[in-house]
Amino acid sequence: MASTYSSILSVQTVIIAPATTFGLTLFVAGFYALLFGLSTYFLCKRRNIFQKKLQLAWTTTVFFISNLGAIARASSYIIDATVVYQAVQTQDFGPLNAYTSNGSSQTIIIALTYVCYILANCIADAILIHRCYVLYTSRKAVLFPLVFISFATNSVIATGMKLKGQTSGLRQSANWDIFVHGYELQIGYYCANAAVNGMLTLILAGRIWWLGRESRATQFQAQAIDQRYQFFATVIVESGMLYPMTLVAHVVLTQKVDTIGVPIDLTPIAILMAVSYHFSLILRDFKRGLGHRTNVD
């Protein structure tokens, strides 16, 4: 029994993967803590900002929710490594079996992770949808379809996590089938969410680009104004595509773990990247002096 566990619990799984996931999470979380501080400083310092209180509320909420979920997920790997180390050291695999099959602490951490993930993603979607709604002159024909798509997408992962949470004993074939179905829904959510966020980013950037085109014929110094709009559209594409690219990379690493050899989990990074668009957009907004422009923001 001990030799079987020793062959399964390799160095890559027990040491390298948790250390890599936790270290990468701390690095990205620290970077976005800096962005959060700068964004909050600029929002508080500048006057005449379009919906200033709403932007402050969104910024603060998504920062704490995303960091809580990311740190919880990364910390779970350290806990896993500790349990495995104790099992290998003592050659008593009973606690390990209990932890992996019906561990209440593991269930709580995973539940906290994905609740924070869903909330952060909903808020990030709301930020994008709100900007689209404003730029499209508050058209309900734009608002309702985007809200429905976001709700439907986030319902998929909620269903998948509910199915995975209902399986306490994975040694039973019925529970294992439910767990696998929940896992497949989770992977499908990552792919669908990448597509939805990419679509929202392109819709927003495309609208700003079009407004810049219209400004050429209607405003004085149209070329300078058009360059500002083009810069803003470029910022949105660059910032908005980070999250979909992270989700795609996460799916590839998850599905090709046997080929790669090291099961790196990018879930904490995906949670943090879900809100990266908002922070970077605020900073670049003020860099070009666009924080007060209600027609773009």
VMD Tcl script that draws the C-alpha trace (Angstrom):
set ca {
  {0.00 0.00 0.00}
  {2.79 2.40 0.94}
  {4.69 1.73 -2.28}
  {1.53 2.38 -4.29}
  {1.05 5.75 -2.64}
  {4.73 6.58 -3.06}
  {4.52 5.99 -6.81}
  {1.37 8.10 -7.16}
  {2.44 10.97 -4.89}
  {5.43 12.14 -6.88}
  {7.69 15.09 -6.17}
  {6.00 17.09 -8.94}
  {2.55 16.61 -7.41}
  {3.43 17.00 -3.74}
  {6.13 19.70 -3.79}
  {6.61 21.45 -7.14}
  {2.94 22.00 -8.03}
  {1.87 23.50 -4.65}
  {4.99 25.66 -4.41}
  {4.60 26.92 -7.99}
  {0.89 27.63 -7.62}
  {1.27 29.39 -4.27}
  {4.31 31.41 -5.33}
  {2.72 32.50 -8.61}
  {-0.46 33.48 -6.77}
  {1.43 35.62 -4.26}
  {3.35 37.34 -7.06}
  {0.22 38.21 -9.06}
  {-1.73 39.16 -5.91}
  {1.06 41.50 -4.84}
  {1.13 43.10 -8.27}
  {-2.61 43.71 -8.23}
  {-2.43 45.01 -4.68}
  {-0.15 47.71 -6.08}
  {-2.60 48.40 -8.91}
  {-5.47 48.55 -6.42}
  {-3.63 51.08 -4.28}
  {-2.79 53.28 -7.25}
  {-6.31 53.02 -8.68}
  {-7.90 53.94 -5.35}
  {-5.49 56.84 -4.92}
  {-6.29 58.29 -8.34}
  {-10.03 57.80 -7.89}
  {-9.97 59.57 -4.53}
  {-7.64 62.35 -5.68}
  {-9.32 63.35 -8.93}
  {-12.51 65.37 -9.05}
  {-15.36 65.31 -11.56}
  {-14.97 61.58 -12.22}
  {-17.93 59.94 -13.90}
  {-19.79 57.89 -11.23}
  {-16.87 58.10 -8.81}
  {-18.60 56.32 -5.91}
  {-19.66 53.44 -8.14}
  {-16.12 52.97 -9.44}
  {-14.70 53.05 -5.91}
  {-17.26 50.49 -4.74}
  {-16.53 48.18 -7.66}
  {-12.77 48.54 -7.25}
  {-12.76 47.79 -3.52}
  {-15.24 44.93 -3.73}
  {-13.58 43.04 -6.56}
  {-10.14 43.46 -5.00}
  {-11.05 41.87 -1.66}
  {-13.27 39.16 -3.14}
  {-10.75 38.12 -5.78}
  {-7.84 38.07 -3.33}
  {-9.82 36.05 -0.80}
  {-10.70 33.43 -3.39}
  {-7.21 33.28 -4.88}
  {-5.39 32.99 -1.54}
  {-7.89 30.38 -0.32}
  {-7.31 28.23 -3.40}
  {-3.53 28.57 -3.28}
  {-3.47 27.83 0.46}
  {-5.43 24.62 -0.09}
  {-2.43 23.21 -1.97}
  {-0.17 23.89 1.00}
  {-2.65 22.09 3.25}
  {-2.78 19.19 0.78}
  {1.01 18.95 0.73}
  {1.12 18.94 4.54}
  {-1.39 16.08 4.78}
  {0.47 14.07 2.15}
  {3.84 14.67 3.82}
  {2.52 13.47 7.17}
  {1.05 10.37 5.54}
  {4.30 9.48 3.80}
  {6.37 10.22 6.90}
  {4.25 8.11 9.25}
  {3.22 5.52 6.64}
  {-0.32 5.92 7.98}
  {-2.56 6.66 5.00}
  {-5.84 6.56 6.90}
  {-5.98 10.35 7.51}
  {-5.05 10.91 3.86}
  {-7.91 8.70 2.69}
  {-10.33 10.53 4.96}
  {-9.06 13.92 3.83}
  {-9.28 13.20 0.10}
  {-12.63 11.39 0.19}
  {-14.61 13.38 2.74}
  {-12.54 16.25 4.10}
  {-14.76 19.01 5.47}
  {-11.92 21.56 5.53}
  {-11.13 20.84 1.89}
  {-14.80 21.23 0.95}
  {-15.05 24.58 2.77}
  {-11.94 25.97 1.07}
  {-13.08 24.88 -2.39}
  {-16.56 26.30 -1.78}
  {-15.07 29.61 -0.62}
  {-12.79 29.71 -3.66}
  {-15.51 29.29 -6.24}
  {-18.05 31.49 -4.47}
  {-15.46 34.27 -4.60}
  {-14.67 33.36 -8.19}
  {-18.31 33.59 -9.27}
  {-18.84 36.87 -7.42}
  {-15.66 38.42 -8.83}
  {-16.56 37.30 -12.33}
  {-20.11 38.65 -12.01}
  {-18.78 42.03 -10.88}
  {-16.19 42.05 -13.68}
  {-18.95 41.27 -16.19}
  {-21.08 44.01 -14.67}
  {-18.26 46.52 -15.18}
  {-17.93 45.60 -18.85}
  {-21.69 45.49 -19.41}
  {-22.18 48.84 -17.69}
  {-19.56 50.46 -19.92}
  {-21.19 48.95 -23.01}
  {-24.58 50.19 -21.81}
  {-23.28 53.74 -21.35}
  {-21.43 53.84 -24.67}
  {-24.45 52.53 -26.56}
  {-26.53 55.45 -25.19}
  {-28.29 53.35 -22.52}
  {-30.03 51.04 -24.96}
  {-31.92 48.22 -23.29}
  {-31.54 46.17 -26.46}
  {-27.82 46.04 -25.64}
  {-28.18 45.64 -21.87}
  {-30.59 42.70 -21.60}
  {-28.84 40.24 -23.97}
  {-25.47 40.87 -22.32}
  {-26.92 40.42 -18.82}
  {-28.60 37.17 -19.90}
  {-25.39 35.81 -21.44}
  {-23.41 36.64 -18.29}
  {-26.03 35.07 -16.04}
  {-26.23 31.91 -18.14}
  {-22.45 31.54 -18.22}
  {-22.01 31.94 -14.47}
  {-24.88 29.53 -13.85}
  {-22.83 26.80 -15.53}
  {-20.01 26.91 -12.99}
  {-22.48 27.25 -10.13}
  {-24.16 24.03 -11.30}
  {-20.82 22.30 -11.79}
  {-19.58 23.19 -8.32}
  {-22.89 22.09 -6.79}
  {-22.52 18.68 -8.43}
  {-18.92 18.35 -7.24}
  {-19.92 19.41 -3.73}
  {-22.56 16.68 -3.52}
  {-19.99 13.89 -3.93}
  {-18.51 13.01 -0.55}
  {-17.28 9.48 -1.24}
  {-15.53 9.31 -4.61}
  {-14.84 5.59 -4.27}
  {-18.48 4.96 -5.13}
  {-18.98 4.82 -8.89}
  {-22.19 6.89 -8.79}
  {-20.51 9.71 -6.88}
  {-17.52 9.58 -9.18}
  {-19.75 9.95 -12.26}
  {-21.43 13.01 -10.71}
  {-18.03 14.48 -9.85}
  {-16.77 13.98 -13.41}
  {-19.93 15.61 -14.80}
  {-19.38 18.60 -12.53}
  {-15.75 18.77 -13.63}
  {-16.78 18.76 -17.30}
  {-19.21 21.61 -16.64}
  {-16.40 23.51 -14.94}
  {-14.10 23.10 -17.96}
  {-16.95 24.10 -20.26}
  {-17.49 27.21 -18.16}
  {-13.86 28.26 -18.54}
  {-14.15 28.01 -22.33}
  {-17.52 29.78 -22.48}
  {-16.39 32.49 -20.09}
  {-13.29 33.16 -22.17}
  {-15.52 33.59 -25.23}
  {-18.01 35.84 -23.40}
  {-15.35 38.12 -21.92}
  {-13.56 38.32 -25.24}
  {-16.84 39.25 -26.91}
  {-17.60 41.96 -24.34}
  {-14.11 43.38 -24.75}
  {-14.42 43.53 -28.53}
  {-17.91 45.07 -28.35}
  {-16.64 47.79 -26.03}
  {-13.46 48.47 -28.00}
  {-15.33 48.43 -31.29}
  {-17.85 50.98 -30.06}
  {-15.10 53.33 -28.87}
  {-13.27 52.93 -32.19}
  {-16.48 53.79 -34.04}
  {-17.05 56.88 -31.89}
  {-13.55 57.98 -32.78}
  {-14.33 57.57 -36.46}
  {-17.45 59.69 -36.09}
  {-15.52 62.43 -34.30}
  {-13.41 63.10 -37.40}
  {-16.31 64.68 -39.25}
  {-18.07 66.41 -36.36}
  {-15.41 67.94 -34.09}
  {-12.56 70.42 -34.28}
  {-9.07 68.88 -34.07}
  {-10.67 65.58 -35.02}
  {-7.37 63.79 -35.62}
  {-6.14 64.34 -32.05}
  {-9.50 63.27 -30.63}
  {-9.55 60.19 -32.86}
  {-6.10 59.21 -31.58}
  {-7.40 59.35 -28.02}
  {-10.28 57.08 -28.89}
  {-7.94 54.68 -30.67}
  {-5.63 54.63 -27.66}
  {-8.57 53.91 -25.37}
  {-9.80 51.08 -27.62}
  {-6.29 49.60 -27.64}
  {-6.13 49.75 -23.84}
  {-9.41 47.87 -23.57}
  {-8.31 45.12 -25.97}
  {-4.92 44.68 -24.27}
  {-6.37 44.63 -20.74}
  {-9.56 42.76 -21.53}
  {-7.87 39.87 -23.32}
  {-5.63 38.94 -20.37}
  {-8.46 37.13 -18.60}
  {-9.66 35.03 -21.59}
  {-6.05 34.08 -22.37}
  {-5.56 32.98 -18.75}
  {-8.70 30.83 -18.91}
  {-7.56 29.18 -22.14}
  {-4.13 28.48 -20.64}
  {-5.81 27.05 -17.53}
  {-7.90 24.65 -19.61}
  {-4.86 23.52 -21.61}
  {-2.78 22.92 -18.47}
  {-5.65 21.04 -16.84}
  {-6.40 18.81 -19.82}
  {-2.73 18.12 -20.68}
  {-1.45 17.51 -17.16}
  {-0.16 14.04 -18.09}
  {1.90 15.50 -20.92}
  {3.20 18.49 -18.97}
  {4.05 16.46 -15.86}
  {3.45 19.23 -13.30}
  {-0.22 19.85 -12.39}
  {-0.11 23.66 -12.08}
  {-3.47 25.14 -11.12}
  {-4.17 28.57 -12.62}
  {-7.51 28.97 -10.82}
  {-6.09 31.58 -8.37}
  {-4.55 33.49 -11.28}
  {-7.83 33.35 -13.20}
  {-9.69 34.80 -10.21}
  {-7.23 37.70 -10.02}
  {-7.19 38.21 -13.79}
  {-10.97 38.49 -13.82}
  {-10.64 41.98 -12.35}
  {-7.35 43.00 -13.97}
  {-9.21 44.90 -16.68}
  {-10.74 47.32 -14.21}
  {-7.50 48.29 -12.43}
  {-5.36 48.70 -15.53}
  {-8.08 50.66 -17.30}
  {-8.34 53.18 -14.45}
  {-4.57 53.73 -14.41}
  {-4.23 54.18 -18.15}
  {-7.35 56.32 -18.06}
  {-5.62 58.86 -15.84}
  {-2.33 58.53 -17.69}
  {-3.97 60.06 -20.75}
  {-6.22 62.38 -18.74}
  {-9.41 60.57 -19.67}
  {-10.71 60.03 -16.14}
  {-13.15 62.89 -16.42}
  {-14.51 62.09 -19.89}
  {-18.04 60.87 -19.39}
  {-18.54 60.16 -23.07}
  {-15.83 57.50 -23.05}
  {-15.87 56.23 -19.50}
}
mol new
graphics top color blue
foreach p $ca { graphics top sphere $p radius 0.5 }
foreach p [lrange $ca 0 end-1] q [lrange $ca 1 end] { graphics top cylinder $p $q radius 0.2 }
display resetview
